[in-house]
Amino acid sequence: MIQDTISKIEENIKNTQNINDEKKEAILGLINSLKEEVIELSKTNHEDATTVANFTKVSTHEATKSTKDEELLGLSLKGLSQSVTKFEASHPDLVAVVNSICSSLSNSGF
C-alpha cells in the first residue's frame, strides 16, 4: 500500500504540466528519499508510515493542480509536517526529508 501511494505520487509529479523539469527532478529526488525512510518506518510503525505517505500524496496533489487553492495546500503541508514530529529523535532523516518536501512544495511557485 505505501509503495503504491509513493508510486502514484511519482507519477503525478512526472505527468504534471505545472512544474518545470528542474523542479520535477528535485522533488522526485526528495520523494525517492522519502520512500526509503517511510519503508523503514513502516517496519515498526506501519500506520504512521501510511499517514506520512498519504499526507505527501495530498500535498503534492494540491501543489501540482493547475488551479491551486493556497489554503488547502497550506493545510495539507501542515498535516504532512505534523505527521512526523514525534519521530524527530528516532527518525531524524525522515523528518528532514519531509521538511524539505514541505519547503519545496510551499515555495514552488508552480
MARMARSE-85643 format. One record per atom (N, C-alpha, C, O, CB): x, y, z. Coordinates in steps of 0.1 Angstrom, whole numbers, plus 5000, padded with zeros to 4 digits. Glycine has a CB too. Example, Ala and Ser with C-alpha at 12.3 -4.5 7.8 and 13.67 -1.06 7.14 Angstrom:
513249435078;512349555078;513249675078;514249675085;511349555090;512849785071;513749895071;512950005079;513450115080;514149945057;
This chain:
500849885000;500050005000;500950135000;500650224992;499150005012;501950135009;502750255009;503550274996;503650384991;503750245021;504050164991;504850174978;503950224967;504350294958;505450044975;502650174967;501650214957;501450364958;501350434948;500350134958;501250414970;501050554972;502250634967;502050734961;500750584987;503450594971;504650664966;504750664951;505050764945;505950604973;504450554945;504450544930;503450634924;503750694914;504150394926;502250654930;501250744925;501750894926;501550974918;499950734932;502450924937;503051054939;504051084928;504051184922;503751064953;504950984925;505951004915;505251024901;505751104894;506850874915;504250944898;503550954885;502951094884;502951154874;502550844884;502251144895;501651274895;502651384892;502451474884;500951294908;503851374898;504851474896;505451464882;505551564875;505951454906;505651344877;506251324864;505251374853;505651434843;506551184861;503951354855;502951394845;502451534845;501751574836;501851294846;502751604856;502151734857;502851834847;504051824844;502251794871;502051924842;502552024833;502752154840;503252254834;501552054821;502552154853;502552274861;503852294869;504052384877;501452274871;504852214866;506252224872;507252214861;507152124852;506452114883;508252294862;509352284852;510152154855;510152104866;510252414852;510952114845;511651994846;512751994857;512951894864;512451964833;513352104860;514352114870;513652094884;514252024893;515052254870;512552154886;511852144899;511251994900;511351944911;510652244899;510851934889;510351804890;511451704895;511251624904;509851754876;512651724889;513751634893;514151654908;514451554915;515051664884;514051774912;514451804927;513351734936;513751674946;514451954929;512151754932;511051694941;511051544940;510851474950;509651754936;511351494928;511351344927;512551284935;512451174940;511551304912;513651364936;514751314944;514351314959;514751214966;515951404942;513651414963;513151414977;512151294979;512151234990;512451544980;511251274970;510251164971;511051034972;510550944979;509251164959;512051014964;512850894965;513450874979;513450764984;513950894954;513950984984;514550974998;513450945008;513550865017;515251105002;512251005006;511150975015;510750835014;510350775024;509951065011;510750775002;510350635000;511150545009;510650455016;510450594986;512450565009;513350485017;513050505032;513050405039;514850525015;512850625036;512650655050;511250595055;511150545066;512650805053;510250615047;508950565050;508850405051;508250355059;507850615040;509550345041;509650195042;510350155054;509850055061;510350145029;511350225058;512050185071;511050205083;511050125092;513350275073;510350325083;509450345094;508350245094;507850205105;508850485092;507950195083;506750105082;507049975089;506149895093;506350085068;508349945091;508749815097;508349815112;508049715118;510249795096;508249935118;507849945132;506650025135;505950005145;509050005140;506250115126;505050195127;504350205114;504350315107;505550345132;503750095110;503050095097;501950205095;501950265084;502449955094;501150215105;500050315104;500650455102;500150535094;499150315116;501650495110;502250625109;502950645096;502850755090;503250645120;503550545091;504250555078;503150575067;503450655057;505050425075;502050505068;500950525058;500450665059;500150725049;499850425061;500350725071;499850865073;500850955066;500351045059;499750895088;502150935068;503151025061;502951015046;502951125039;504550985066;502850895041;502750875026;501450945021;501451015011;502750735023;500350925028;499150985024;499151145024;498651205015;497950935032;499751195035;499851345035;500751395024;500451505019;500351395049;501751325021;502651365010;501851354997;501951444988;503851265009;501051254995;500251244983;499251364981;499151424971;499451114983;498551394992;497651514992;498351644989;497951724982;496851515005;499551654996;500351784995;500851794980;500751904975;501451785004;501351694974;501851704961;500651724951;500851804941;502651574957;499551664954;498351684945;497951834946;497751894935;497151604950;497851894958;497452034959;498552124953;498152224947;497352064974;499752094954;500852174949;500952174933;501352274927;502152134954;500452064927;500652054913;499352074905;499352064893;501151914910;498252114912;497052144905;497152264896;497952354900;495852164915;496452264885;496552384876;495952504883;496452614881;495852354863;494952484891;494352594899;494552564913;493752494919;492852624895;495552624919;495952594933;495052664943;494652774940;497352624936;494752594953;494052654965;495052664976;495452564982;492752574969;495552784978;496652804988;496252765002;497152715009;497052954988;495052775005;494552735019;494652585020;495152535030;493152785021;494152515010;494252365010;495752315010;496052225017;493452304999;496552385002;497952345002;498552365015;499352275020;498752424991;498252475021;498852505035;498352405045;499152355053;498452645039;497152365045;496652265054;497252135052;497552065062;495052255053;497452095039;497951965037;499451955041;499951855046;497851925022;500152065038;501552075042;501752075058;502652015063;502252195037;500852145064;500852145079;500551995084;501251955094;499752235085;499651925078;499451785082;500651705080;500951615088;498251735075;501251725068;502451645065;503551665075;504151575080;502951675051;503851795078;504851825088;504451775102;505351715108;504951985089;503251785106;502751735119;502951585120;503151525131;501351775121;502751515108;502751365109;504151305112;504151185116;502351315095;505151385112;506551335115;507151395128;508251355132;507451355104;506451485135;507051555146;507451455157;508451475164;506151655152;506751355159;507051255170;508251165167;508751095175;505851175174;508751185154;509851095150;511151175150;512151125144;509651035137;511251295155;512451375155;513651305160;514751325155;512151505162;513451235171;514551165178;514851035171;516051005169;514351145193;513850955168;514050825163;514350815148;514950725144;512850735167;513850905140;513950905126;514251045121;513451105113;512650855119;515451105125;515751245121;515851265105;515451375100;516951285127;516251165098;516351175084;514951185077;514751255067;517051055077;513951115083;512651125078;512051265080;511451325071;511751025085;512351315092;511851455095;512551555085;511851645080;512151485110;513851535083;514551625074;513951625060;513851735054;516051595074;513751505055;513251495041;511851555040;511451615030;513251355036;510951525050;509651585050;509651735051;508951805044;508751525062;510551785059;510651935059;511151995046;510652095042;511651975070;512051925039;512551965026;511351965016;511252055008;513651885021;510551855016;509451845007;508451955010;507952025001;508751705009;508151985022;507252095026;507752225021;506952305015;507052095041;509052245023;509652375018;509552385003;509152494998;511052385023;509852274996;509852284981;508452304976;508252384967;510452154976;507452234982;506152254977;505552384981;504752444973;505252144983;505852444992;505252574996;505952684989;505352794987;505452595011;507252674985;507952774978;508052744963;508952804956;509352794984;507152664958;507352614945;507052714934;507852714924;506352504942;506152804936;505852894925;505452834912;505752884902;506952994923;504852714913;504452644901;503552734892;503152684881;503852514904;
